């Protein structure tokens, strides 16, 4: 069984679960049999970009990848808010206000650092045992509690008369659609996300990502190793401790190491 990471540049319209299914199919076509596969952070079908997909033993690191900070580029179209907060939904509010780039940049510090945000009604969060998006699709009112998240960095990239593209590095649990909604409201208008692209997830970025076409080449005979990063690639950003063989043996036995120039933890 292969162990490691495939970093997919997820195309528009493909769900994260479908992407995992595509990797499983390619592994079968490549004669690898049944391979354990998981992903490191959901991307909406309308989003593109970095989707880390773990194979074999790397699936044990998926939880760590879900907790990692992520970087996105996203475009807010001002003047209309939809019920899904993106292009998929129907318009529920409109405004003639179109903020300038300087006005946008002036409010961004208010959304940098620890903030409170209310997740979108159309999200996978559960309310009384049901997915919020299932309730919303049935026309039921969905009330979600605000949550604390951290926006590590937020800057304007491109702006025109009706929209602005921002780049944000955010903590786990952050909803970019909610961030876009709240920025628009702070500017005295409404808005929705028209483009969302993940640029980085944990230690992985677009420079390591492959297209779906490149992935499919493996199913047609190309070596899996051409697209597979080693398991350790998911751990390059963690603190490391060099141990002697004797110390390593002690750690495997659950014994406490002493005499190291490091504090516990």
C-alpha positions in Angstrom: 0.0 0.0 0.0 1.3 3.5 -0.8 1.8 5.9 2.0 2.0 9.7 1.5 0.3 12.7 0.1 -1.2 13.7 -3.2 -1.8 17.5 -3.3 -4.6 18.1 -5.7 -5.4 21.4 -7.3 -9.1 20.8 -7.0 -11.0 22.0 -10.0 -14.3 23.9 -9.9 -17.4 21.8 -9.4 -15.7 18.8 -7.8 -16.5 18.1 -4.1 -13.8 17.0 -1.6 -15.4 13.5 -1.3 -15.5 13.2 -5.0 -11.8 14.0 -5.1 -11.0 11.3 -2.6 -13.1 8.9 -4.8 -11.0 9.9 -7.8 -7.8 9.0 -6.0 -9.2 5.7 -4.9 -10.3 5.0 -8.5 -6.8 5.9 -9.9 -5.1 3.6 -7.4 -7.3 0.7 -8.4 -6.6 1.4 -12.1 -2.9 1.5 -11.3 -3.2 -2.0 -9.7 -2.6 -0.8 -6.1 -5.8 -2.5 -4.9 -7.8 -1.1 -2.0 -6.0 2.0 -0.6 -7.0 3.9 2.5 -7.6 7.5 1.5 -8.7 10.7 3.3 -8.5 14.4 2.8 -7.1 17.2 4.9 -9.8 19.9 4.8 -13.1 20.2 2.9 -13.3 22.5 -0.1 -16.7 23.5 -1.4 -17.5 22.5 -5.0 -17.3 26.2 -6.0 -13.8 26.5 -4.5 -10.6 25.5 -6.2 -7.0 25.0 -5.1 -4.9 23.0 -2.6 -6.6 19.8 -1.3 -4.2 17.5 0.5 -5.2 13.9 0.0 -3.6 11.3 2.3 -2.9 7.7 1.4 -2.2 4.8 3.7 -0.4 5.8 7.0 -0.7 9.5 6.1 -4.4 9.3 6.8 -3.4 9.3 10.5 -2.2 12.9 10.0 -5.5 14.2 8.4 -6.7 15.5 11.8 -3.6 17.6 12.1 -4.1 18.9 8.6 -7.7 19.9 9.5 -6.3 21.9 12.4 -3.7 23.7 10.3 -3.9 27.3 9.1 -4.9 27.9 5.5 -4.5 30.7 3.0 -7.2 31.7 0.5 -7.7 34.2 -2.3 -11.4 35.2 -2.6 -13.5 37.8 -4.4 -16.4 39.7 -2.8 -18.9 41.0 -5.3 -20.7 44.0 -3.7 -24.3 44.9 -4.1 -26.1 41.6 -3.5 -26.1 39.0 -0.7 -27.3 35.5 -1.4 -28.7 32.9 1.1 -25.6 30.7 0.5 -23.2 33.7 0.6 -21.8 32.6 -2.8 -22.8 32.3 -6.4 -25.0 29.2 -5.9 -27.7 30.9 -3.8 -30.6 33.2 -4.5 -30.4 37.0 -3.8 -31.9 37.9 -0.4 -30.6 41.5 0.0 -29.3 44.3 -2.3 -27.5 47.6 -1.8 -26.5 50.4 -4.2 -23.3 51.0 -2.1 -20.0 50.1 -3.9 -17.0 50.7 -1.6 -13.7 51.9 -2.9 -10.5 50.0 -2.4 -9.3 52.5 0.2 -12.5 52.0 2.1 -12.1 48.3 2.0 -8.5 48.5 3.2 -9.6 50.8 6.0 -11.9 48.1 7.6 -9.6 45.1 7.2 -7.8 45.7 10.5 -11.1 45.1 12.2 -11.1 41.6 10.8 -7.5 40.8 11.6 -6.6 38.8 14.7 -9.1 37.0 16.9 -12.7 37.7 15.8 -16.2 36.2 16.3 -18.1 35.0 13.3 -21.4 33.3 12.7 -21.0 30.3 10.2 -23.2 30.3 7.1 -26.6 28.6 7.3 -25.5 26.6 4.3 -22.7 24.7 6.1 -22.0 21.2 7.3 -22.4 22.1 10.9 -25.0 20.1 12.8 -28.1 21.5 14.4 -30.0 19.1 16.6 -28.4 16.2 14.8 -29.1 17.5 11.2 -26.7 19.3 8.8 -27.4 23.0 8.7 -27.5 23.0 4.9 -30.2 20.2 4.9 -32.4 22.4 7.2 -31.7 25.5 5.1 -32.6 23.7 1.9 -35.9 22.6 3.4 -36.7 26.3 4.1 -36.2 26.1 7.8 -34.7 29.0 9.8 -31.1 28.1 10.8 -29.5 29.8 13.8 -25.9 29.0 14.4 -23.9 30.3 17.3 -20.9 32.6 16.7 -17.5 31.1 17.1 -14.0 32.4 17.8 -11.6 32.2 14.9 -8.3 33.9 14.1 -7.5 35.8 10.9 -3.7 35.8 10.9 -3.3 38.0 7.8 -5.8 39.9 5.5 -4.9 42.1 2.6 -6.5 43.5 -0.6 -5.1 42.1 -3.8 -7.2 43.4 -6.7 -10.2 45.8 -6.8 -12.5 47.2 -9.4 -15.8 49.2 -9.4 -17.9 46.4 -8.0 -15.6 43.8 -6.3 -12.5 43.2 -4.4 -10.2 40.2 -4.2 -8.6 39.6 -0.8 -5.9 37.2 0.5 -6.5 35.7 3.9 -4.5 33.4 6.2 -7.0 31.9 8.7 -7.2 29.5 11.6 -9.3 26.3 11.4 -13.0 26.7 11.6 -13.0 30.0 9.6 -15.7 30.4 7.0 -14.5 32.7 4.2 -18.1 33.2 3.1 -19.0 34.6 6.5 -15.8 36.8 6.5 -16.9 38.2 3.1 -20.5 38.8 4.4 -19.2 40.6 7.5 -16.7 42.8 5.6 -19.4 43.9 3.2 -21.8 44.8 6.1 -19.0 46.7 7.8 -18.7 48.8 4.6 -22.4 49.6 4.7 -23.3 47.3 1.9 -23.9 43.6 1.2 -21.8 41.1 -0.8 -21.2 37.5 -1.7 -18.2 35.3 -2.7 -17.8 34.8 -6.5 -14.3 33.2 -6.4 -12.6 31.1 -3.7 -9.2 29.5 -4.2 -7.1 27.9 -1.5 -3.5 28.8 -1.9 -2.0 26.9 1.0 -3.1 24.3 3.6 -0.6 23.5 6.4 2.8 22.9 4.8 1.4 22.4 1.3 0.9 25.0 -1.3 0.1 25.3 -5.0 3.7 24.7 -6.1 3.2 21.0 -5.0 -0.3 20.6 -6.4 -1.2 18.6 -9.5 -4.2 18.8 -11.8 -6.9 16.2 -12.1 -5.5 15.3 -15.6 -2.1 14.7 -14.1 -3.7 12.4 -11.5 -5.6 10.5 -14.1 -2.3 9.7 -15.9 -1.5 7.4 -13.0 -4.5 5.3 -13.8 -3.2 5.1 -17.4 0.2 3.7 -16.4 2.2 6.6 -15.1 4.1 5.8 -11.9 2.2 6.8 -8.8 5.5 8.0 -7.3 5.4 10.9 -9.9 2.6 12.5 -7.9 3.0 11.1 -4.4 4.8 13.1 -1.7 6.3 11.2 1.2 4.4 10.9 4.5 6.9 13.1 6.2 6.0 16.0 3.9 3.0 16.6 6.2 5.3 17.0 9.2 7.9 19.4 7.9 6.6 22.3 9.9 6.6 20.6 13.3 9.4 21.0 16.0 11.9 18.1 15.8 14.1 16.5 18.4 17.2 14.5 17.4 17.4 11.3 19.5 20.0 8.6 19.9 19.0 5.1 19.1 18.8 4.4 22.8 16.6 7.5 23.5 14.4 6.6 20.5 13.9 3.1 22.0 12.9 4.7 25.3 10.3 6.9 23.6 8.8 3.9 21.9 8.4 2.3 25.3 6.7 5.4 26.7 9.5 6.2 29.1 10.4 9.8 30.1 13.6 11.2 28.7 15.8 13.2 31.0 18.9 15.3 30.6 17.7 17.1 27.5 18.2 20.9 27.1 14.4 21.2 26.5 11.4 21.8 28.8 8.6 19.4 28.9 6.1 19.8 26.0 
